[in-house]
Amino acid sequence: MGKAKFLLSVALTVVGVALLAYFVPWREVAAALGEVPPAALTLGLGLYALSYLLRSLRWKFYYREVPFGILFFTTAANTFLNNLLPARLGEGSIFLLLGRYDPSLKETLKKFLKVRLLDGFALLTLFVLSLVSVKAGPLWGLAAAAPVYPVGVLLLNALSVVHPKLPRLGFETLPFFLSLGALGAKLAAVYSVLHFLSVPFWVFAVGFLGGEISTVLPLHSLAGLGTYEASFSAALKLFLGVDFKEGFKVAFVSHAFLLGASALFGLLSLALLAAVGRPGRS
């Protein structure tokens, strides 16, 4: 990582912390977190685990020879490191973890890019579904979201003809729906914990998916502090006119759950992967 990129990530972290200090009503948030029922927290963690399960099944589509448990732990560890480290440093962990089973860096990179493109199409599909559902209802939302993936693949492949360095993507229906299901389970996990905030589901989904956009950008702050909340709140403000400060509060509580859940699964997975060691090691 270049020095300029690292310094920019540090600057984003400082700005992010400043935004948190200014916009988050700490006492109100602490009181709200204290109201989360244990049953809701358990359900949320279960749905979060389901999102990992679906993402691991998607990886199995590309790594059929790798044990499913290894893929699950790798997914959880990669998510934790990617959430924690600034400037997308955590993305490198996927190459270290899966490189143990696929020594070809080129092939691993090719599979990684496919998966990230599927993540992007799933994110855009759910965003269109959520936004149109707020405005016109879920049926119109489904109608608007249905063509996002096929049209996106066709456009991407058309662009790759003009720019050969761009990746091509086939209509990989099962991996796409696994990506869609994983993101939907993650959304449901957070909402099941935070439904007591009385934010309508589709409105919350617009903000949540806005926050998720910040997780795929080339740069973000340490643990996404402030940048996640700003992206979440900006989506609500820009598309639905929700007060930025109110959106920031909901975003912070959402982010706190996501960081906690990813740390729980990620740290356990890193320990288990370290215990397993390299393939063939006794």
N, C-alpha and C positions, 0 to 999 in steps of 0.2 A: 504494500500500500504506500503511495506517495506521501511525502511530508505534508503537502498542501491539503490532500484529502483528509489526513489525520487531524490536522489543525482545524479544518472546517467542521469535522465531526465533534471536536472538543468545543468549538464555538456554538454549534447546535445544541450541545448538552447544556452549556451555560445558559443559553437563551431559553431552552426547554424548562430548566429548573426555575428560571425567573418567571416564566409563564405560569408554572404550577403554583409558585408562591403568590402570584397576583390573583389568579382566577379561582383557585380551589378554596371553598369555604371549609376549612379543616374540621372544625367542630361539627358542622352539619354532616360532613362525610363520615366522620367517626361514629356519629350517632346512627347514621343510615346503615353502616356496616354492622353495627351491633344488633340491628334488627333482622339480619339474615337468618332464617330458620336453618337448623342443622340439616333438615331434610332437603331443603332447597340447595344447600351447598353440596350435599352428597349427590343429588341429581345432576347438578352442574358439572361436578368432577366426572361423573359417569358419562355424560354426553361429551365432555372434553376427551375422555379416553376413547370414545367411539370415533371421534374425528381422527385420532391417531390410527385407530384400527383401519378405517377406510383409506387413509393415506398409505398405510403399510400395504394394503391389498393392491393399491395402484402401483407401488414400487415392485410388488411381486410380479406384475405384468411385464416388467422390464428385467427383473432379476429372479428368474424362476428357480435358479439353483441355490439361492440364498435362503436359509431357514427363516420362516415367517417371524419368529421371535426376534431374530437379529434385526430384521427390517423395522419392526415395531420400536425396538430400543434405539436404533439409529435415527428414526424419524423424530422421536422424542428428544434425543440428545441434540440433534441438529437444530430443532426448533428453539430449544432453550439457549443454545449458544448464539443463534441468529438473533434472538430477542435481546440477549444481554450485551453482545459486543457491538461497538459502533462501526459505521462505515462498511456494513455488510461483511465484516471479517468472519462472522459465524458461518457464512455460506461455504467457506473452505472446508469446514468440518465434514461435509457430505462426501468430499473427495477422499479425505483421510479414512473415513469410516467404511465407505463402500469400496474404496480402492483396495481394501484387503481381499475382496472377492473378485474384483475386476481390475487387473493390473494395467489395462489400457486406459490412460487418461483421456484420450480422444473419445472413446466409447462412453466413458462415465460422463464426460462433458456433454455429449450428444443427448444422452438420456436425461441428464439434469435440465438441459434447455427445454426438452419436450415437456417435462413435468412442470417447469416454471411457466411455460406457455399455457398449459392446461389450467394451472392455478389462475393465470390472468383472465382466461376466458370464463372460468367459473365465477370469478369475482365480478366481472362485467355483467354476466348473465344475472346473478343475484341482485346486483345493483339496479339494473333495469327493472327487474321484477319488483323490487321493493319500492322504487321511486314511482313507477306507474301505479302500483297498488295503492299508494298513499293518495294519488291524484284521482284515480278512476276505478279502483277496486282490483282484487286479485285476479279475476278472469282476464281483464285487459292486461294486467301485469304479466300473466303467463303468455298471452298472445304476443306481447312485445318482446319478451325475453327468449321465446323459442328459437327465433332465427339467429340469435347472437353468435352462437358457436359455429354453425355451418357457414354463415356469411363471413365470420372472422377468419376461418380457415381458408376460404376461397380468396379473400383479400390478401392474407399473408402469403399464400402461394403465388398469387399474381405479382406481388411486390418482389418475391424472390426471383422471378424471371428477369426483372429489371435490375435488381441488386442481388447477384448470385451469392453473396456472403450471408444473406438472410436465411434463416433455417426454413425448411419446408415441413409441413405437418399434415399427416393423413387424418382421415376421419376416425379417430380412435375413440369410439363411442363409450366403451366400458371404462377406460381410464378417465374420460371426461366426466362421466356421471359419478365416478368415485371421488373425483376432485370436487364436484358440486356437492355431493353428500357430505364430504369432510368439512367443507366450509359451512354448510348448513347446520351440521352438528355443532360446530364451534359457536356459531351464532346462537343456536338454541341453548347451548351450555351457559353462555353469558346471560342471556335473557332470563333463563330459569332462576338464576341467582338474583337478578336485579329487577324482576318484574314488580317488586314492591315500590319502585320509584314511580310507578303509574305512567310510564311512557308507552304510548301505543306501539305494538310490535313492529309494524312496517316503518314507522318513524324511527324507532330505535335501529332497525336494520340499515336504514340509509346512513345513519351516523357510524354504526359499527363497520360497515363496508368502506366508508370514507377513511376510517382509522386503519383498516387493513391495507389500503393503498399505500400508506406510509411505510408499511413493512416490506414492500417490494421496490421501493425507490433506492437508487444507488447509494444514498447517504441517509443516515439517521443518527440520532443521539445515542448515548449510552443507555441501554435498556429501553430506547424509544421514549425517554422521559420528555414530555412536552410536545415532541413531534407527533406522537400518536394522538394525543389529546387535541392538538391543533388541527390535525387532519380530520378527525372525527367531528369536531365542532364546526369546522369550515364547511363540511358537506351538509350538515344540518342548516347552517346559516345560508349558504349559497342556494340550495335547492328547495328548502322548506321555510326559510325565514325564521328559524328558531334562534332565540337569543344566544349569542356566542358564549356568554358566561354560564348559562344554564346547561348548554351542550357540553361545556368543558367539565362541569361537575360530573355529569353522567359518564363522560369519556374517562375521567380519572378512575372512577369506581370500576368501570369495565376493564380498564388497563390493569388495575391492581389485581383483579381476579385472574386475568390472563397471565400476568407475570408469576403470580403465586402458583397457578396450576402448571405452567410450563416448567417452573423450577422444581416442583414436586416430582413430576414425571421425568424431567431431564436429568436431575442429579442421580436419581435411582438408576436410570438407564445408563449413564456414564459409568457408574460403579459396576453394573452388570456387564457392560461391554468390556471394561478393563479386566474383569474376572475371567471372561471367556477367552480374551486374547485373540491372537491370529488363528485363522483356519489351519487345522492340522497340528496345532500346538497341544501337547499333552499336559 
